[in-house]
Amino acid sequence: MQNMFFAFIFLLFMLPTVQADEVLFRMHGSNTIGARLGPSLVQGWLQTMGYQQIHTVQNAEEEINIVSLNRAGERKVIEIKSHGSGTSFKSLKNSSAEIGMSSRPIKGKENNNLKQFGEMSRLGVEFVVGLDGIAVIVNPQNPIMQLDKKVIKKIFTGKITHWHEVDKNLSGKIHVYARDNKSGTFDTFKALVMGNKSTLVKSVARYESNDKLSDDVAADISGIGFVGLPSVRNAKPLGVSDQGTQAKKPQKFDVATEDYALA
């Protein structure tokens, strides 16, 4: 399945020593997973295991604790920090997390850095927990409905800087929004759209959070950005075409069948 955008979790079976009486485990990494999917998986697991009074405590931006009581009435905590896929492997390396969340496969260098734990893509360590697509989004009032992948690349690399270059009926400078360098979503967008040798336009606004990026694009009539499919929120997703193919909007079915150009 070439060019697939997968969500992975990687497990290291080493329990934390700090607050061992309360912390069950810690999950660090992808915002795409950690914003909603990760917490949902954790809450479902806790319920299955008989934990009660399950609730979420916000510690900081993109950092939560899921707190519950076990059958003995003891308080137990699962920590989730969602600062980007790249941080997952660093946290596994320094033992600050037991589960790494990534919206891309592990890179060779990252695998080498964790070689003391063995091959990280082996069965029982790496688990695919979801299949995602990247949505290219604009303000809901933007009349554009679709873009070709080549045009998207020109916008994000700064070769196209004004909306009239995309549609002669439009005006204004294009405001580009993108995920930060720690993001697996950005790595995938770069691979599928920009190519490894291209760089983002210098004026780009970078984000750690899919949801925050989406909300800011939705509020900016001149904005364009990209997010994981679950984070479209109030923005308008565009249809994407590639090499003369029919433009398709990012929908679950077309992502699953790989008919959507950014799946």
N, C-alpha and C positions, 0 to 999 in steps of 0.2 A: 504494500500500500504506500507508494511513493508520495511524498509531500503531505502525508497525513499530519494533522495537528492533534497530538495525543496529550492526555493528562496522566501523569504518572505519580505514584507514591513509592518511595524507597524506604525500607525498614532496616533499622539497626537494633538488634535486640539487646540494648544496654539501658538499664533503668537509671534514672537520675539519682544522685546521692543527696542533692540539696532538696529539702522538704520531701523526703522520700515517704513520709507518713501521709502526705496529701496528694502529691503529683502522680498521676497514673502514667502519663506520657506527654511529650511535647511535639507539636507539628509545626515545622517552619517551611517557608518557601512561597510558592506561587500564589499571587493574589487571585488569579483566575479560579483556582481551586479553593483557596482559603476564605474568600469572601462569602460564599454560600454553600458550595458542594461539600467542602471539608466539614464545616459545622453540622450540616445535615447528616453526614455519615457518622460523625461522632455522637450526635444526639440519638440517632437510631440504634447505634451500638450500645449506648448506655441504657436505653430502654429495654433492649433485648437482654441485657445482663442484670436487669432488675434494679438499676439505680433509680432514685426518685428525686423530686424537687429539682429537676434539671433546669438550669437557667444560665444566661450568658452575662458576663461582666466585661465591659469595655475598659481595657487598661490604657491604651494609647491608640493613635491612628494605625489601623491595620493590625491591631493586637488585641486579642480577647482571651478570656478564660471561660471555659464551660465548666460550671460548678454543679455538683450533685451530691447526694447522700447515698452511701451504699446500704446494704441490708442491715448492717450493724449500726446505722445512723452516723457513720463517720463521713466527714467532709472529704470529697475527692475532686481533684482539679485536672483538667486537660487544657494545656496551653496551645494556642494557635497564633502564630505570627506570620503575616502574609506580606512580606517585603520583596517578593520576586523569586522566580525559579532559581536564579543563581545563588541566592542565599541558602537554599535548602541543602546543597552539598557542602557548603562551608559549615553549616550547623551540624551536619552529620560528622564532618571531619573533627570539629572541636568538641563533640559530644554535648552540645547544648540542645540537641533535639534527637528523638528516636525515630521520627517519621519525617521524611523530606517530601514536599509537594512540588511537582514540576509540571509545567504545561509544555514540555519538550523532552526528548530523550536526553539522557546524560551525555555530556561531551567526553571525548577521550581524555583530556587533561583532568577533568573532574573525576573520572573513573580511576586514573592513575593516582590521584591524590588520596583516594579511598582504598587503595590496594591492600591495606592491612585488613580490610574486611572481606576481601575476595572480590570476584566479579560482581559489580552492582546490578547488572542486567540479568542476572541468573534467576531462575525460578525460585520463588519464595522470598525474594528481596525486592524485585521490581513488579509492580502491579499496575496494569492499565485500568483506570477507574472512569474514564470518559473519553468521548470523541467530540471535538469542538471545531468550530469554524470562526474565521475572523470576519467581523462586520465592518465595512467602511461606512462611516456615519457622517451626517450633516445636520444642520438645523432643520426642523420640520417645515419651515417656510421657504427653504431653498427648493426651487422648482426642478432641479436636476433629479432624475430618477435612476440613472445608471451611468457607469463609467467603464471604459476599457482599462485593463490592468496596466497597459503602457502609459495611459494618461495619469493614472494614480501614481505610478512611479515618478513621473515628471513633476507632479504636484509636491510629493513628499521629499524629492531631492532638490527642489527649488528651480527647476527648469521652466515650470509654469508657476507664475506668482500672482496672477490676477484672474478673477472669475470670467472676465470677457474673453480670455484665451480658451476657456472651456466652452462657454456659450456666449455668443455675441450680444445676447439680450441681458446679460448680467453685468454687474460692475462691482468694484471694490477689490481690495487686496485679500488674498486667501490667507486665513489664519490656520496653521497646521498644528495639530495636537498628536502626540505619540506617547507610548509607554516608555519607561526609562530603560537603561541598559541592563538592569538586573532582571528584566522581564522576559519570560519565555515566549509570551505573546509577541513581543518586539522581535525576538530572534526568528520566530516563524514568519512574521510579516516581512522581515528583511530577506529571508530565504525565498519566499514565494513571490514577492513583488519587487523589491529593490535590487536584489543581488548582493553578494558579499562585498563587492568593491565600491558600492555606492554609499553615500552618507546622507543623513537628513539635512534639510534646509536649516541654516543657522538660526533662523527666527523661531524654530519649533518650540512649543511648550511641552515639557516632559512630565509624565505622571507615574506615580507608583500604583495608583488605584485605577482599575477599569471603570468603576462606577463614577468616580469624580471626573475622570476624563470625559465620559459620556455626558454627564450633566453639564459640563462647561461647553461642550460642542453644541448641545441642545439649546443653550442660552446665547449662542453666538451666531448671528445670521451669516457671518463670513467664515465660519469654522468648518473644518473637516478633520476627522480622526479615525482611529480604528480601535476596536475592542473585541474581546471574546463575545461570542454570540449571546450568552446570558445577560450581558451588561448593556444591551442597546437602550433599555429604559425609555426615556422620552425623546431620544434622538431619532432621526430617520435613517434606516439602513438603505444603502444603495444596491441596485443590481450591479453585478460585476461580470464583464465579458472578457474573454481571453482568446486572442488569435482568431477573431472572426466568429467565435461561438456565440450562441444566444445568451444575453445577459440574464443572470438569475440572482434573485435576492437570497440572502443567507437564511435558509429555513432548515429545520431539523432533518427532513427527509433528504433534501439535496446534499446536505453535509454528509449524511450517513452513506449515501450512494456515490459520493465524490463527484457529483455533477456540478456542484458549486465551485467556482474557480479558486476560492480561498479556503478550501477544506483540506 
